[in-house]
Amino acid sequence: MSAAAFGFATSRSTAARIDRFATQALETSSPGQLLVKLFDRLLLDLARGEAEQRADRFPQASTHLLHAQDIIAELMSSLDVSAWSGGPGLMSIYSFLHTELVSANVDRDPDRIAACRPLVEPLADAWRQAATGGTTPVVPARRAGDAAADVPAPRTSVVG
């Protein structure tokens, strides 16, 4: 991620130092920490995109919404839906979010963006809890006699 990705307006040398710091922070993050960072940035893009649309600054809003769509596409591509019973449901949420953000961008509809945030926030909170040693973010329902199975960590990469 670049310094601009974090919203910094900086000189070239400062931007280069921030870029190196951001790169190092991402390279040393666990998969769970990377997911938290992706969700945090997704929420930031949603908030910024909505605010820009409400201010009739549609090119700026589009930049944020396109970045949010990239993050969701990355989450979709890294999700192994066959790894656990909740995988297909999570993929459905990601697909819905992606479709809504494309439509919100095309139709210039900030209310559609706002409607996405209540879906993303609990996912972000769940991954944050999991990354800090909490419970797994989504635990499939278990019946008596079922073997305990951990939810595998998704493969991740970073969308810039």
TAFEN-V796269 format. One record per residue. RES is the residue in three letters. SS is DSSP state (~ for helix, > for strand, _ for the rest). PHI is phi as a letter, one per 30 degrees, with the letter a starting at -180 (999 if undefined). PSI is psi in whole degrees, -180 to 180 (999 if undefined). Layout:
res=RES ss=SS phi=PHI psi=PSI
res=RES ss=SS phi=PHI psi=PSI
This chain:
res=MET ss=_ phi=999 psi=145
res=SER ss=_ phi=c psi=167
res=ALA ss=_ phi=e psi=-38
res=ALA ss=~ phi=d psi=-31
res=ALA ss=~ phi=d psi=-27
res=PHE ss=~ phi=c psi=2
res=GLY ss=_ phi=i psi=18
res=PHE ss=_ phi=c psi=130
res=ALA ss=_ phi=c psi=111
res=THR ss=_ phi=b psi=168
res=SER ss=_ phi=d psi=167
res=ARG ss=~ phi=d psi=-45
res=SER ss=~ phi=d psi=-39
res=THR ss=~ phi=d psi=-42
res=ALA ss=~ phi=d psi=-40
res=ALA ss=~ phi=d psi=-41
res=ARG ss=~ phi=d psi=-42
res=ILE ss=~ phi=d psi=-41
res=ASP ss=~ phi=d psi=-44
res=ARG ss=~ phi=d psi=-43
res=PHE ss=~ phi=d psi=-47
res=ALA ss=~ phi=d psi=-42
res=THR ss=~ phi=d psi=-46
res=GLN ss=~ phi=d psi=-41
res=ALA ss=~ phi=d psi=-40
res=LEU ss=~ phi=d psi=-40
res=GLU ss=~ phi=d psi=-26
res=THR ss=_ phi=c psi=4
res=SER ss=_ phi=d psi=147
res=SER ss=_ phi=d psi=165
res=PRO ss=~ phi=e psi=-40
res=GLY ss=~ phi=d psi=-41
res=GLN ss=~ phi=d psi=-37
res=LEU ss=~ phi=d psi=-41
res=LEU ss=~ phi=d psi=-41
res=VAL ss=~ phi=d psi=-44
res=LYS ss=~ phi=d psi=-40
res=LEU ss=~ phi=d psi=-45
res=PHE ss=~ phi=d psi=-39
res=ASP ss=~ phi=d psi=-43
res=ARG ss=~ phi=d psi=-36
res=LEU ss=~ phi=d psi=-46
res=LEU ss=~ phi=d psi=-39
res=LEU ss=~ phi=d psi=-44
res=ASP ss=~ phi=d psi=-40
res=LEU ss=~ phi=d psi=-46
res=ALA ss=~ phi=d psi=-44
res=ARG ss=~ phi=d psi=-43
res=GLY ss=~ phi=d psi=-43
res=GLU ss=~ phi=d psi=-46
res=ALA ss=~ phi=d psi=-42
res=GLU ss=~ phi=d psi=-41
res=GLN ss=~ phi=d psi=-42
res=ARG ss=~ phi=d psi=-24
res=ALA ss=_ phi=c psi=10
res=ASP ss=_ phi=h psi=32
res=ARG ss=_ phi=c psi=75
res=PHE ss=~ phi=d psi=-36
res=PRO ss=~ phi=d psi=-41
res=GLN ss=~ phi=d psi=-41
res=ALA ss=~ phi=d psi=-42
res=SER ss=~ phi=d psi=-39
res=THR ss=~ phi=e psi=-47
res=HIS ss=~ phi=d psi=-41
res=LEU ss=~ phi=d psi=-37
res=LEU ss=~ phi=d psi=-39
res=HIS ss=~ phi=d psi=-41
res=ALA ss=~ phi=d psi=-41
res=GLN ss=~ phi=d psi=-38
res=ASP ss=~ phi=d psi=-42
res=ILE ss=~ phi=d psi=-46
res=ILE ss=~ phi=d psi=-40
res=ALA ss=~ phi=d psi=-39
res=GLU ss=~ phi=d psi=-43
res=LEU ss=~ phi=d psi=-40
res=MET ss=~ phi=d psi=-43
res=SER ss=~ phi=d psi=-23
res=SER ss=~ phi=c psi=-8
res=LEU ss=_ phi=d psi=123
res=ASP ss=_ phi=c psi=98
res=VAL ss=_ phi=d psi=-19
res=SER ss=_ phi=d psi=-5
res=ALA ss=_ phi=d psi=-24
res=TRP ss=_ phi=a psi=161
res=SER ss=_ phi=d psi=-24
res=GLY ss=_ phi=d psi=-7
res=GLY ss=~ phi=e psi=-49
res=PRO ss=~ phi=d psi=-38
res=GLY ss=~ phi=d psi=-42
res=LEU ss=~ phi=d psi=-39
res=MET ss=~ phi=d psi=-38
res=SER ss=~ phi=d psi=-40
res=ILE ss=~ phi=d psi=-47
res=TYR ss=~ phi=e psi=-43
res=SER ss=~ phi=d psi=-44
res=PHE ss=~ phi=d psi=-48
res=LEU ss=~ phi=e psi=-45
res=HIS ss=~ phi=d psi=-47
res=THR ss=~ phi=d psi=-44
res=GLU ss=~ phi=d psi=-41
res=LEU ss=~ phi=d psi=-36
res=VAL ss=~ phi=d psi=-48
res=SER ss=~ phi=d psi=-41
res=ALA ss=~ phi=d psi=-36
res=ASN ss=~ phi=d psi=-48
res=VAL ss=~ phi=d psi=-44
res=ASP ss=~ phi=d psi=-5
res=ARG ss=_ phi=h psi=56
res=ASP ss=_ phi=c psi=95
res=PRO ss=~ phi=d psi=-24
res=ASP ss=~ phi=d psi=-32
res=ARG ss=~ phi=d psi=-36
res=ILE ss=~ phi=d psi=-47
res=ALA ss=~ phi=e psi=-35
res=ALA ss=~ phi=d psi=-20
res=CYS ss=~ phi=d psi=-31
res=ARG ss=~ phi=e psi=-41
res=PRO ss=~ phi=d psi=-18
res=LEU ss=~ phi=d psi=-36
res=VAL ss=~ phi=d psi=-39
res=GLU ss=~ phi=e psi=-46
res=PRO ss=~ phi=d psi=-32
res=LEU ss=~ phi=d psi=-44
res=ALA ss=~ phi=d psi=-45
res=ASP ss=~ phi=d psi=-41
res=ALA ss=~ phi=d psi=-44
res=TRP ss=~ phi=d psi=-36
res=ARG ss=~ phi=d psi=-45
res=GLN ss=~ phi=d psi=-44
res=ALA ss=~ phi=d psi=-40
res=ALA ss=~ phi=d psi=-22
res=THR ss=_ phi=c psi=17
res=GLY ss=_ phi=j psi=10
res=GLY ss=_ phi=d psi=-161
res=THR ss=_ phi=d psi=169
res=THR ss=_ phi=d psi=148
res=PRO ss=_ phi=d psi=-37
res=VAL ss=_ phi=b psi=122
res=VAL ss=_ phi=c psi=121
res=PRO ss=_ phi=d psi=148
res=ALA ss=_ phi=d psi=136
res=ARG ss=_ phi=c psi=140
res=ARG ss=_ phi=c psi=159
res=ALA ss=_ phi=e psi=132
res=GLY ss=_ phi=j psi=-13
res=ASP ss=_ phi=d psi=144
res=ALA ss=_ phi=d psi=140
res=ALA ss=_ phi=d psi=133
res=ALA ss=_ phi=b psi=130
res=ASP ss=_ phi=d psi=148
res=VAL ss=_ phi=d psi=123
res=PRO ss=_ phi=d psi=149
res=ALA ss=_ phi=d psi=135
res=PRO ss=_ phi=d psi=155
res=ARG ss=_ phi=d psi=145
res=THR ss=_ phi=b psi=154
res=SER ss=_ phi=b psi=172
res=VAL ss=_ phi=c psi=132
res=VAL ss=_ phi=c psi=124
res=GLY ss=_ phi=d psi=999
